[in-house]
Amino acid sequence: MTRVASTYRPHEDETYMNSRQIAYFETLLRQWRVQLQQETHNATREVRAENIRSAELVEQSHSDYQRRMALITQDRKSRLLAQIDAALLRIKEGSYGYCVETGEEIGLRRLLAYPAAFLLVEVQEAREHRSRLYANGDG
């Protein structure tokens, strides 16, 4: 992820989600979005170029594997882009930095580590735990 070129970095002893922090995270998210879009564009171009080339069976098998991995990566990036867009929308609406389930502050540490976060760590862990239970048939 690209980092904001400014020397400013949000810190805990400021008012939470003040205008400087909001501007910082908005810039960070927009830069991250541009970077991901460029990576996705480049990956798509590479996959298309691979489709054009003819190859022997072993090379074709390897090429198919690479294509599948590229598609998986693109899918992850598409989901991340959707999360970034949602975070930018929350900035616009004035709810960025607050858990979408509880309304509590997500916290600067979490947002600095993952600016698209929309849940408290505890809420995210509870969701993941429930998801694992249902996946295992225990829920």
N, C-alpha and C positions, 0 to 999 in steps of 0.2 A: 504494500500500500504506500502511496506517495505521502509524504509529510508536508505540512503547510510550511512555506518558506519564511514565515514571520518568526521573530524571536519570542513572541508571546506564547506562553503555554499556560492553560488554565491550572489553577491550584486551589486546594481545599479551603484556604482562608478567605476566599472571595465569596460574594453572594452567589449561590448556586444558580446556574443558567442565566447569568447577567448577559448584557448585550455583547460584551467581548467574547464570552464563552460561546454564545450562539453563533456569532460570526466566525469564530475559529472552527467550530464543528461543521458549519455549513460549507466553508471553504475546503476543509478536509474531505468531507463527503463528496463534494463536486469533483475534486481532483481524483479521488479514488474511483469515482464513476467513469471519468474520462479514461483513466488508465485501464480499467476493466473492459470498457468498450473497445479500446484499441487492441487489447490482447485478444478479445473475442473475434474482432475483425481479422486479425492476422491468422488466428487459428482456423477460421473458416476458409480463408484463402489457401492455407496449406492443405486442408482436407480436400478442397476442390482440385488442387494441383496433383495430389496423390491419385485422385480418381482418373485423371487423364493418362497417367503413366501405365504402361502394360508391364507385367512382371511374370516371372516364373512362379510356380506353385508356392515354394517356400517364401519367396519375397512377397507374394500376394497375401499369404497367411499373416506375415509380419505386418504388412501394410493394413490389413483388416483390423488387426489388434490395435495398431496405432490410431486408426480412425475411430474405433470404439472408445479408446481412452480419451481422445480429443473430444468426442461427443459428450462423454461423462463430465469432463472438465468444463465444457461449454455450458452444460446444464447447471453445474454448480455456480458458475459465474452468472448465469441468467438469474438464478435464485438470489444471489448476492446483490445483483443490480436491482432486483425488486425490493430487497430489504433497504438498500440505499435510497431508492426512490421513496419508500415509505418513511424513512427517517427524515428526508428532505420535506416531505409533506407535513410531518409532525413539527418540524421547525416552523414552517409557514403557519400552522394552526396554533402554535404556542405550547404544544405538549411534549416537545422533544426533551429527553432527559428524565422522563417520568415513566414508570412501568405502566404498560397499557392495561394490565389486569388489576393492579392495586392502587395505582396513582402515586405511589411513593417514588422518591428520588432513586434513580438507578445508581448514581454516584459517578464522580469524575474518573476514578480509577478504571471502572468498567468501560466507560465511554472512550477513554483514551486508548484502552486496549482494543476495543471493538466499537467504533463510532456508530454502527448501525444497530446496536443493542436496543431492544425494546421491552425487555423483561428484567426484573431483578434476578440476580444469580439464583436465589432460592426458588423463585417461581420457575425459572428455566430448568433447574435440576428436578423439580417436582414433575414438570411436564415430561422430561426425558425418562424419569422413573416410571411414570404411568405408561408411556409409550413402550418401554421395555416389557412391562407386565403384560400389556395387551398383545405384544408381538410373541411372547412366550406362552400365551394362552392362560396366564394366571389371573387376568383381570376381568 
